[in-house]
Amino acid sequence: MKKSKPLIFRNRAIGGTMYAQRNKVVYKVRYSTWFEGKELEAKYYVRYWDTVNKVSFDTLPVRRFLTSEEAQGFCQDIYEGKIDVLALEEEVNAYFKEINDRNNKASFDKAEWFKGVLSEADISLSVFLALAEAWNQVEDSSRRLLYEENDKRKKCEEGCVEKSENFCHQ
């Protein structure tokens, strides 16, 4: 089998990015020390961008490399056809679909919790949304006055000996 020409990587001097381009496909070797709040041992990953077929993805969530040479070799393997780009793209998309599904489930659970809070207070969602819209129309100075009045009422209820409907005897 005839060996193809090696990709020639150039330093972009932007965040440690090395890039190569062949047949209207851009290969970038990028450097990242953190992913999803965790420090990475393998800090290099590949950004693939096919400008003709409009295929573009990062391998950061699924494949990382210890050295830039390993990542460049991975790019060379993609170029030579040893690695299926579509399968790699599906792997990356599956990762992001899993993250999206997990976030959607968390959002759904939080929405269900809030519906429970509203039903305990005997407030419908439409009434709550109307109240929220009205609250958004109140100016900041008016909100401050309402908060202060509410705080006074709470203090009065806690320490009041004798209450009438509109007045606190303290």
Order of alpha helices (4+ residues) and beta strands (2+ residues): beta-beta-beta-beta-beta-beta-beta-alpha-alpha-alpha-alpha-beta-beta
